[in-house]
Amino acid sequence: MSNPRDAGAPPPRRRTRPIRRRIALLLAIPLSSLLVMWSVPATITLTNALQRFDFSTVYTNVGVPATSAVEAVQQERAAAVRALVTGDATDEKRFQDLAKRTDAAVAAFRSTALSPETREAMDAPVERRVELNAGAFDGLGALRSQVEIGGTTPLAAINGYSAVIDTVVRTLTTLVSVDDVTVYRNTSAVLHNYWAREFMLREDALLTALGAGPMDTVSRAAFASWAGSRQQFFALGRAGADGEISTIMEELADTGEYTAYTTLESGVVNNGIAPSRREWRGGVDAVEPVWLGAAVRANDSLSSEYVEPAGDRIMLGFYAAGGLGLLAVIASVTLSLLFARRLTDELRRLQETAQRLAHERLPAVVARLRKGETVDVDAAAPPPATGGTTEIALVGEAFDAVQRTAIGEAVAEAELRAGINRVFINLSWRSQSLLHRQLRLLDQMERRASSPEELEDLFRLDHLTTRMRRHAEGLVILSGSPTVRAWDHPVPAEDVVRAAIAEVEDYTRVVVTGASSAAVIGGVVADVIHLLAELIENAAAFSPPATEVTVKVDTVANGLAVEVVDRGIGLSAEERDELNRRLASDVEFDLADTDRLGLFVVAKLAARHGVKVSLQPSAYGGTTAIVLVPHALVTVDDDLEPAAAADRPVADTTGRTRNRPSRWTPARTANRAGRSRAGWSRAR
């Protein structure tokens, strides 16, 4: 079986998540897709930009100083061959000077090509080639020594220097690795033209060394090989060039100097006879500056027309894909957050409106209704402020309908309570009017009664009528209206307690102890009597019939204290705390809780006059009700007349007769006989 407490417990609260998180999840998917769409082209363009930067760095730090070093080696090679052929001191001095210039160019190449900045721009294979390239110049020292002592032939010297140049130029060729096809093709064309010029310089060095006349087989084969390579590389350069570089190449090929040189070259290849040095030098010296100028112009055109624009295009693409794409992503995220914030702000305002209704406006309306004020539903339930979102506006309209219904129901309930209170008051006034007339009739009958039995019956009927009057007053008290009975002078506290005991069914079980010279002011006597009667009757009802209920009256520092002690089974701590909470506050009367009418009456009267009522465990195991009447409601006068001395009625503003406590004075109880007389003596 299930636990009854579990059956009555509220259902577990479902786990909730803030709407901001849900909106964030909804926005995360498209934003993630947008980020992916942006990151792919941004990564590609960034890679291209980095490659372009690396190419520019390698070209500047490796290609340019390597070209300068190769040109220095080419000039040293020509000087070395001339020194070997002539043996002239001037030629040897020129050879040594050019060797020093070559060392300076090689040192500059190594310092830039092997710097940390250049190494970061190169991948591992290119870095190894550059290191090999830098080491290729180490063989120049041994080759120079052979030239200086004449220990080598001109052709061997040419091949030695050419081997160094081949290594460096091949390394430069491997550096041409970019994704732009146009840049790659034109760069290759410039390199092919460079190779063609290099083979032309080798031919020049060989024929300078041989002089005029038939060539030996080895020299002729070498010349023919170099001439073929020159023609092949020049043709490749012309075929692969575009734009201005192609124009430069074509202009070079169409010059008379180049045509004259190719004619000389073809004659040597075909006849195997070297021309005179004057003839050969005239052709070479004429074409050399034209060719060098064309090579320089082609190199400058490559940089300005292809390399830099390609780099600019790459960087522009990077900025467009990276920068503008990132701005688009940031704008999308910002707008999404703004929309989400606007939506959450609208919902938060609606939530705050609902909370204000639940915790402020509705309790304030209920409080005003309890005070009897008139409440305008339109003014008390203004429509909630909503934004421009249709769904939230519809929720706001639904909430507006809910709050208007709630406040309208509260107003209707207050009007119903007011009507019920008026019914209570009317019924109570009618009942009290009849009861007052009945009490006056009983007084007359008691005075005319002659036999003790008749007097005893009349006393019982008188007691029942008094209790009926107290219950009728309870209806008035619960409705919030003042009671009808009042006195025009203070009443001694003991008489107030006796009057309360007289309104209890089992008054014969009540024992009064203690003494007090205090008196209760007349305006609150009826309410204090009613309050004490409810507590005494409750003590008698919840204790065994054979036990006594003790009422102790005493004057204390804070006023008048009355203790009602029963010998019942008592209350649990939870029940006692709950009852004390109700007694300490003016709890709204609940029509469904009819078993606690006396408690509601006591709480109403205590709240009305500032009387403190609390329940404590008694020494007998039962409950002690402690009533503390404040100083404002109590007077202390030793010469105060007994309440019976003023046996005249006081008329109230309603025209009814207000009763004094003379019905329970010793003078009246002394006339009663038998068991009734003994019971009233105990009550006294």
VOGU-3710 file (C-alpha; in Angstrom, 3 decimals, decimal comma):
1> msnprdagap> 0,000/0,000/0,000  1,155/3,535/-0,671  1,891/5,943/2,101  -1,032/8,334/2,702  1,423/11,183/2,934  2,762/10,273/-0,468  -0,749/10,312/-1,864  -1,336/13,822/-0,570  2,082/15,173/-1,473  2,374/17,533/-4,449
11> pprrrtrpir> 3,709/16,012/-7,664  7,451/16,348/-8,166  8,441/19,505/-9,987  9,495/18,907/-13,532  12,985/19,910/-14,452  12,838/23,182/-16,338  15,308/25,013/-18,520  15,462/28,765/-19,167  14,147/29,888/-22,536  17,418/31,739/-23,151
21> rrialllaip> 19,155/28,354/-23,289  16,548/26,954/-25,669  16,860/29,981/-27,941  20,635/29,604/-27,822  20,287/25,972/-28,885  17,998/26,974/-31,750  20,513/29,574/-32,909  23,535/27,332/-32,383  22,745/25,060/-35,356  22,501/27,739/-38,098
31> lssllvmwsv> 25,344/29,724/-36,560  27,519/26,599/-36,486  26,708/25,958/-40,139  27,536/29,574/-40,944  30,836/29,260/-39,088  31,698/26,120/-41,036  30,757/27,782/-44,331  32,961/30,725/-43,398  35,863/28,712/-42,045  36,334/26,582/-45,187
41> patitltnal> 36,974/29,451/-47,664  38,750/31,419/-44,953  41,091/28,480/-44,375  41,735/28,102/-48,103  42,423/31,787/-48,604  44,530/31,876/-45,460  46,588/28,960/-46,780  47,046/30,720/-50,091  47,968/33,938/-48,314  50,528/32,127/-46,211
51> qrfdfstvyt> 51,945/30,426/-49,294  52,149/33,775/-51,033  53,888/35,277/-48,024  56,267/32,345/-47,833  56,964/32,536/-51,588  57,677/36,240/-51,335  59,957/35,673/-48,365  61,875/32,848/-50,071  62,068/34,744/-53,345  63,461/37,825/-51,606
61> nvgvpatsav> 65,790/36,091/-49,148  66,949/33,177/-51,356  66,296/33,921/-55,031  67,656/37,464/-55,218  70,914/36,923/-53,255  71,445/33,567/-55,016  71,162/35,281/-58,407  73,747/37,857/-57,323  76,065/35,091/-56,151  75,649/33,188/-59,449
71> eavqqeraaa> 76,429/36,324/-61,483  79,585/36,774/-59,404  80,594/33,150/-60,072  79,947/33,606/-63,801  82,248/36,639/-63,912  84,889/34,795/-61,854  84,649/31,847/-64,250  85,358/34,027/-67,255  88,293/35,670/-65,466  89,704/32,296/-64,398
81> vralvtgdat> 89,679/30,940/-67,976  91,364/34,097/-69,265  94,036/33,874/-66,556  94,715/30,227/-67,478  95,068/31,067/-71,159  97,133/34,255/-70,997  99,053/33,879/-67,716  99,121/37,639/-67,602  99,527/39,295/-64,191  96,727/41,721/-64,908
91> dekrfqdlak> 94,318/38,878/-65,728  95,405/37,041/-62,579  94,846/40,186/-60,505  91,383/40,583/-62,003  90,653/36,925/-61,228  91,602/37,396/-57,561  89,487/40,556/-57,228  86,445/38,822/-58,707  87,012/35,871/-56,363  86,775/38,215/-53,392
101> rtdaavaafr> 83,604/39,751/-54,752  82,186/36,239/-55,183  82,976/35,424/-51,531  81,137/38,578/-50,411  78,070/37,685/-52,514  78,106/34,095/-51,198  78,333/35,360/-47,600  75,371/37,681/-48,180  73,419/34,795/-49,728  74,101/32,491/-46,801
111> stalspetre> 73,200/35,129/-44,181  69,754/35,733/-45,696  68,949/32,277/-47,094  69,732/30,520/-43,795  68,166/33,125/-41,467  65,394/32,043/-39,003  62,843/34,156/-40,871  63,598/32,358/-44,148  63,617/28,934/-42,521  60,095/29,538/-41,113
121> amdapverrv> 58,831/30,292/-44,625  60,255/27,069/-46,133  59,073/23,524/-45,769  61,555/20,785/-44,903  62,498/19,663/-48,480  63,095/23,227/-49,668  65,137/23,983/-46,566  67,377/20,986/-47,249  67,889/22,114/-50,874  68,806/25,617/-49,758
131> elnagafdgl> 71,320/24,220/-47,268  72,788/22,097/-50,090  72,818/25,178/-52,297  74,742/27,134/-49,673  77,246/24,302/-49,392  77,795/24,172/-53,158  80,019/27,247/-52,934  82,454/25,430/-50,655  84,164/23,834/-53,690  85,286/27,190/-55,089
141> galrsqveig> 88,392/27,285/-52,888  89,981/24,150/-54,349  89,044/25,204/-57,876  90,706/28,594/-57,389  93,883/26,962/-56,146  94,120/24,895/-59,340  93,595/27,974/-61,438  96,269/29,937/-59,590  98,938/27,228/-60,081  97,810/26,390/-63,616
151> gttplaaing> 96,974/22,874/-62,615  93,785/22,603/-64,680  92,618/23,121/-68,232  90,217/25,844/-69,288  87,479/23,326/-70,090  87,884/21,653/-66,685  87,731/25,070/-64,991  84,584/25,929/-66,934  82,982/22,645/-65,902  84,011/23,160/-62,278
161> ysavidtvvr> 82,474/26,607/-62,018  79,435/25,489/-64,036  78,795/22,637/-61,590  78,438/25,171/-58,783  76,130/27,305/-60,904  74,039/24,273/-61,921  73,466/23,331/-58,281  72,369/26,843/-57,328  70,110/27,395/-60,345  68,438/23,987/-59,969
171> tlttlvsvdd> 67,692/24,884/-56,361  66,126/28,148/-57,496  63,990/26,183/-59,971  62,591/24,025/-57,157  61,494/27,167/-55,310  58,883/27,880/-57,992  55,972/26,178/-56,156  52,809/28,279/-56,141  49,175/27,488/-56,874  48,778/30,345/-59,376
181> vtvyrntsav> 49,347/28,822/-62,859  50,136/32,129/-64,536  52,745/33,030/-61,944  54,281/29,568/-62,188  54,466/29,636/-66,001  56,032/33,098/-66,237  58,451/32,391/-63,412  59,558/29,249/-65,244  59,946/31,285/-68,440  62,237/33,755/-66,676
191> lhnywarefm> 64,307/30,865/-65,279  64,537/29,242/-68,717  65,844/32,515/-70,141  68,348/32,603/-67,290  69,491/29,077/-68,181  69,853/30,055/-71,849  72,055/33,032/-70,955  74,114/30,779/-68,637  74,905/28,382/-71,523  75,778/31,334/-73,737
201> lredalltal> 78,334/32,471/-71,125  79,822/28,954/-71,060  80,224/29,022/-74,837  81,935/32,409/-74,511  84,358/31,155/-71,880  85,284/28,095/-73,981  85,899/29,921/-77,238  87,858/32,627/-75,398  90,212/29,939/-74,162  90,568/28,068/-77,498
211> gagpmdtvsr> 91,181/30,879/-79,915  90,665/30,682/-83,710  90,961/27,421/-85,601  89,666/23,883/-85,603  88,320/22,618/-82,254  89,309/19,363/-80,666  86,680/16,719/-80,288  86,046/17,258/-76,596  85,723/21,001/-76,897  83,484/20,708/-79,978
221> aafaswagsr> 81,190/18,241/-78,181  80,959/20,475/-75,142  80,187/23,542/-77,271  77,556/21,685/-79,257  75,902/20,428/-76,046  75,817/23,887/-74,529  74,498/25,433/-77,741  71,694/22,887/-77,911  70,744/23,484/-74,271  70,796/27,259/-74,834
231> qqffalgrag> 68,491/27,036/-77,833  66,152/24,663/-76,006  65,829/26,798/-72,853  65,383/29,995/-74,875  62,601/28,352/-76,883  60,924/27,141/-73,669  61,144/30,632/-72,201  59,518/32,198/-75,262  56,752/29,580/-75,342  55,890/29,841/-71,615
241> adgeistime> 55,889/33,594/-71,244  52,748/35,759/-71,130  52,082/39,451/-71,402  54,966/41,795/-71,011  57,496/39,006/-70,389  56,556/37,424/-73,691  57,006/40,788/-75,380  60,459/41,182/-73,836  61,465/37,704/-74,991  60,227/38,314/-78,512
251> eladtgeyta> 61,981/41,666/-78,697  65,232/39,999/-77,611  64,881/37,299/-80,234  64,254/39,909/-82,946  67,276/42,067/-82,130  70,213/42,134/-84,555  72,648/41,397/-81,766  70,865/38,158/-80,869  70,546/37,159/-84,526  74,243/37,785/-85,131
261> yttlesgvvn> 75,146/35,715/-82,090  73,016/32,767/-83,130  74,645/32,901/-86,591  78,112/32,673/-85,050  76,943/29,889/-82,744  75,480/27,842/-85,588  78,695/28,188/-87,620  80,798/26,838/-84,776  78,433/23,943/-84,205  78,191/23,063/-87,894
271> ngiapsrrew> 81,867/23,576/-88,922  83,688/22,785/-85,691  85,969/25,796/-86,307  86,244/28,537/-83,686  86,100/32,081/-85,070  88,715/34,603/-84,289  88,630/36,102/-80,858  87,901/39,526/-82,285  84,937/38,227/-84,267  83,616/36,168/-81,372
281> rggvdavepv> 84,124/38,891/-78,811  82,338/41,364/-81,033  79,249/39,164/-81,242  79,219/38,298/-77,517  79,961/41,808/-76,327  77,097/43,073/-78,489  74,459/40,603/-77,326  75,508/40,376/-73,665  74,205/43,789/-72,469  71,036/43,425/-74,558
291> wlgaavrand> 70,351/40,005/-73,114  71,159/41,108/-69,554  68,875/44,100/-69,929  66,063/41,852/-71,210  66,581/39,468/-68,273  66,405/42,332/-65,768  63,261/43,747/-67,401  61,653/40,281/-67,425  62,446/39,769/-63,779  60,992/43,181/-62,855
301> slsseyvepa> 57,920/42,474/-64,968  57,474/39,109/-63,267  57,463/40,793/-59,886  55,228/43,742/-60,775  52,837/42,097/-63,223  52,381/38,608/-61,813  53,860/37,962/-58,396  52,614/41,098/-56,635  49,137/41,151/-58,298  48,735/37,478/-57,566
311> gdrimlgfya> 49,666/38,168/-53,988  47,266/41,087/-53,908  44,510/38,881/-55,287  45,267/36,271/-52,671  45,248/38,835/-49,877  42,087/40,421/-51,262  40,437/37,017/-51,272  41,674/36,458/-47,750  40,299/39,776/-46,577  37,014/39,170/-48,385
321> agglgllavi> 36,560/35,611/-47,179  38,198/36,112/-43,824  37,388/39,683/-42,866  34,000/40,178/-44,488  32,985/36,622/-43,678  33,985/37,129/-40,060  32,055/40,393/-39,991  29,042/38,540/-41,385  29,372/35,889/-38,687  29,747/38,522/-35,972
331> asvtlsllfa> 26,757/40,435/-37,352  24,694/37,245/-37,446  25,655/36,359/-33,894  24,978/39,913/-32,703  21,582/40,112/-34,395  20,684/36,657/-33,104  21,627/37,657/-29,574  19,665/40,899/-29,898  16,582/39,063/-31,128  16,970/36,450/-28,406
341> rrltdelrrl> 17,414/39,159/-25,782  14,364/41,014/-27,043  12,319/37,828/-26,895  13,542/36,954/-23,413  12,944/40,545/-22,244  9,343/40,345/-23,422  8,886/37,043/-21,611  10,610/38,422/-18,522  8,294/41,434/-18,457  5,329/39,087/-18,761
351> qetaqrlahe> 6,757/36,963/-15,940  7,303/40,021/-13,736  3,728/41,110/-14,400  2,470/37,665/-13,357  4,603/37,729/-10,216  3,403/41,225/-9,315  -0,164/40,025/-9,766  0,407/36,984/-7,549  2,487/38,671/-4,845  1,394/42,324/-4,877
361> rlpavvarlr> -1,736/43,318/-6,769  -3,974/40,362/-5,955  -3,087/40,338/-2,203  -3,574/44,127/-2,157  -6,988/43,736/-3,809  -7,962/41,039/-1,320  -6,795/43,238/1,574  -8,859/46,145/0,288  -11,869/43,915/-0,138  -11,503/42,656/3,423
371> kgetvdvdaa> -11,522/46,264/4,591  -14,789/46,777/2,747  -13,377/49,023/0,048  -14,767/49,082/-3,478  -12,403/47,700/-6,124  -12,560/48,554/-9,828  -11,556/45,491/-11,829  -10,339/47,553/-14,818  -8,096/49,702/-12,620  -6,823/46,775/-10,531
381> apppatggtt> -6,027/44,579/-13,565  -4,234/46,683/-16,218  -3,236/44,759/-19,353  0,371/43,487/-19,282  2,974/45,209/-21,433  4,034/42,948/-24,298  6,303/43,492/-27,270  5,752/42,994/-30,970  5,996/39,207/-30,984  2,618/37,777/-31,931
391> eialvgeafd> 2,823/34,657/-29,804  3,944/36,558/-26,706  1,208/39,139/-27,303  -1,347/36,300/-27,415  0,071/34,914/-24,176  -0,208/38,406/-22,682  -3,856/38,616/-23,742  -4,524/35,217/-22,204  -2,779/36,321/-19,019  -4,823/39,532/-19,003
401> avqrtaigea> -7,960/37,442/-19,190  -6,695/35,264/-16,343  -5,862/38,205/-14,062  -9,183/39,920/-14,782  -10,976/36,676/-14,006  -8,934/36,191/-10,815  -9,566/39,731/-9,559  -13,199/39,538/-10,638  -13,626/36,287/-8,725  -11,927/37,862/-5,703
411> vaeaelragi> -14,368/40,772/-5,876  -17,292/38,377/-6,277  -16,064/36,284/-3,355  -15,688/39,403/-1,223  -19,232/40,438/-2,114  -20,401/36,933/-1,241  -18,607/37,110/2,099  -20,088/40,538/2,744  -23,537/39,127/1,987  -22,939/36,172/4,296
421> nrvfinlswr> -21,764/38,554/7,007  -24,901/40,588/6,611  -26,941/37,389/6,888  -25,023/36,479/10,065  -25,659/39,906/11,515  -29,369/39,872/10,680  -29,845/36,387/12,058  -27,857/37,257/15,161  -29,790/40,455/15,794  -33,087/38,649/15,387
431> sqsllhrqlr> -31,963/35,831/17,644  -30,557/38,232/20,246  -33,749/40,279/20,204  -35,813/37,163/20,909  -33,319/35,906/23,500  -33,278/39,231/25,321  -37,072/39,138/25,479  -36,910/35,538/26,654  -34,420/36,431/29,402  -36,626/39,264/30,630
441> lldqmerras> -39,593/36,882/30,673  -37,553/34,327/32,616  -36,617/37,015/35,154  -40,280/37,743/35,702  -41,129/34,039/36,002  -38,281/33,448/38,459  -39,604/36,246/40,678  -43,124/34,722/40,663  -41,973/31,111/41,169  -42,962/29,652/44,565
451> speeledlfr> -41,656/26,091/44,555  -37,962/25,130/44,463  -38,580/22,662/41,605  -40,089/25,318/39,366  -37,263/27,708/40,258  -34,721/25,009/39,436  -36,241/24,461/35,978  -36,359/28,172/35,320  -32,685/28,487/36,259  -31,787/25,761/33,803
461> ldhlttrmrr> -33,821/27,409/31,068  -32,157/30,715/31,964  -28,721/29,116/31,605  -29,569/27,582/28,207  -30,871/30,928/26,990  -27,632/32,619/28,072  -25,594/30,089/26,104  -27,830/30,601/23,080  -27,190/34,323/23,311  -23,438/33,735/23,324
471> haeglvilsg> -23,660/31,582/20,199  -25,741/34,268/18,509  -23,074/36,833/19,402  -20,517/34,518/17,809  -22,185/35,066/14,445  -21,853/38,827/14,864  -18,198/38,525/15,856  -17,380/36,300/12,892  -18,980/38,857/10,590  -16,612/41,526/11,910
481> sptvrawdhp> -19,306/43,655/13,576  -19,161/44,825/17,213  -21,242/43,058/19,846  -24,452/44,587/21,197  -23,866/44,206/24,929  -21,881/46,882/26,758  -21,424/48,368/30,238  -21,026/52,012/31,197  -18,498/51,376/33,994  -15,597/48,969/34,698
491> vpaedvvraa> -16,518/45,501/35,917  -14,354/43,622/38,458  -12,247/40,897/36,914  -13,759/38,215/39,185  -17,278/39,131/38,079  -16,134/38,986/34,434  -14,763/35,472/35,006  -17,970/34,361/36,784  -20,066/35,768/33,950  -17,970/33,771/31,470
501> iaevedytrv> -18,365/30,603/33,562  -22,132/31,139/33,696  -22,244/30,843/29,879  -20,607/27,384/29,943  -22,652/24,189/29,918  -20,569/22,353/32,561  -20,148/25,384/34,814  -20,339/23,142/37,870  -16,894/21,643/36,986  -15,164/25,012/36,915
511> vvtgassaav> -13,113/26,119/39,912  -11,935/29,742/40,251  -8,683/30,467/42,083  -6,635/33,584/42,693  -7,796/37,105/43,309  -7,406/40,425/41,573  -8,404/43,983/42,334  -8,393/44,840/38,637  -11,457/45,620/36,608  -12,178/45,459/32,896
521> iggvvadvih> -13,374/48,654/31,244  -17,031/48,546/30,313  -16,654/48,842/26,547  -14,868/45,470/26,231  -16,519/43,497/29,050  -18,883/41,628/26,727  -16,055/40,622/24,367  -13,774/39,507/27,232  -16,641/37,470/28,737  -17,270/35,864/25,362
531> llaelienaa> -13,554/35,116/24,833  -13,169/33,502/28,275  -16,417/31,552/27,884  -15,198/30,021/24,624  -11,899/28,942/26,210  -13,553/27,584/29,382  -16,152/25,667/27,405  -13,442/24,247/25,162  -11,455/23,128/28,239  -14,517/21,436/29,731
541> afsppatevt> -15,445/19,757/26,452  -11,972/18,259/25,904  -11,407/16,913/29,405  -13,004/13,936/31,214  -16,436/14,697/32,795  -15,211/13,861/36,310  -12,315/16,319/36,214  -12,238/19,971/37,105  -11,354/22,979/34,994  -9,335/25,534/36,930
551> vkvdtvangl> -9,545/29,243/36,159  -6,929/31,428/37,790  -7,187/35,220/37,848  -4,191/37,381/38,656  -2,833/40,871/38,070  0,575/40,845/36,363  3,018/43,476/35,181  1,561/43,574/31,663  -2,117/43,646/32,658  -4,671/41,061/33,745
561> avevvdrgig> -3,819/37,354/33,324  -6,424/34,589/33,239  -5,318/30,955/33,046  -7,715/28,199/32,024  -6,305/24,781/32,937  -7,906/21,497/31,892  -6,994/17,891/32,685  -7,545/16,457/29,247  -5,252/14,503/26,928  -3,559/17,651/25,671
571> lsaeerdeln> -2,302/18,582/22,199  0,644/17,524/20,110  3,380/20,082/19,539  2,361/20,515/15,881  -1,307/21,045/16,732  -0,449/23,453/19,555  1,855/25,496/17,302  -0,793/25,692/14,588  -3,484/26,801/17,064  -1,169/29,423/18,583
581> rrlasdvefd> -0,438/30,746/15,090  -4,148/31,158/14,447  -4,735/32,783/17,833  -1,883/35,243/17,260  -3,290/36,522/13,937  -6,640/37,643/12,657  -7,224/34,606/10,472  -9,877/34,916/7,794  -12,944/32,876/8,722  -13,175/29,726/6,614
591> ladtdrlglf> -16,697/28,453/6,072  -15,369/24,959/5,479  -13,701/24,783/8,902  -16,845/24,639/11,058  -15,126/22,596/13,788  -13,026/25,635/14,751  -15,754/28,258/15,176  -14,787/28,911/18,788  -11,141/29,323/17,766  -12,092/31,859/15,079
601> vvaklaarhg> -14,228/33,791/17,584  -11,380/33,926/20,130  -8,891/35,013/17,445  -11,259/37,753/16,218  -11,875/39,115/19,709  -8,186/38,954/20,659  -7,149/40,787/17,491  -9,884/43,388/17,955  -8,736/44,455/21,453  -5,033/43,476/21,471
611> vkvslqpsay> -5,562/40,592/23,900  -2,874/37,915/23,778  -4,020/34,277/23,893  -1,619/31,346/23,902  -1,819/27,605/24,582  0,750/25,805/26,729  1,025/22,257/28,127  -0,458/21,979/31,624  1,063/20,185/34,589  -1,786/17,647/34,447
621> ggttaivlvp> -1,025/16,563/30,892  -3,745/18,708/29,412  -3,647/22,258/28,024  -3,401/25,655/29,674  -4,918/28,630/27,867  -3,310/31,907/29,000  -5,201/35,134/28,359  -3,365/38,423/28,867  -5,615/41,500/28,876  -3,425/44,590/28,296
631> halvtvdddl> -3,253/47,609/30,592  -5,289/49,678/28,166  -8,357/47,495/28,916  -7,846/47,169/32,692  -8,214/49,544/35,646  -7,158/48,937/39,252  -9,378/50,528/41,954  -9,770/49,074/45,442  -12,926/51,166/46,079  -14,685/49,933/42,921
641> epaaaadrpv> -18,361/49,107/43,512  -19,476/45,550/42,809  -21,130/45,024/39,507  -24,414/44,146/41,250  -24,615/47,595/42,766  -25,500/49,072/39,393  -28,563/47,093/38,498  -29,899/49,402/35,878  -29,922/48,706/32,149  -28,011/50,862/29,708
651> adttgrtrnr> -29,744/51,567/26,408  -27,537/51,325/23,310  -27,935/53,183/20,055  -29,893/50,326/18,462  -32,682/50,618/20,947  -31,930/47,246/22,560  -31,295/46,798/26,267  -27,710/46,055/27,225  -27,430/43,626/30,144  -25,172/43,989/33,081
661> psrwtparta> -23,528/40,971/34,735  -26,084/41,224/37,532  -27,525/37,883/36,517  -24,438/36,162/37,989  -23,946/38,260/41,136  -23,992/36,726/44,631  -27,268/38,531/45,402  -29,048/36,640/42,633  -27,483/33,253/43,313  -28,356/33,473/47,053
671> nragrsragw> -32,063/33,207/46,180  -31,589/29,899/44,406  -32,166/26,670/46,252  -31,010/23,072/46,208  -28,437/21,754/43,762  -28,601/24,846/41,618  -27,518/27,012/44,564  -24,536/24,767/45,248  -23,456/24,824/41,580  -23,522/28,639/41,383
681> srar> -21,558/28,852/44,625  -18,768/26,834/43,041  -18,869/28,981/39,945  -18,538/32,022/42,150
//
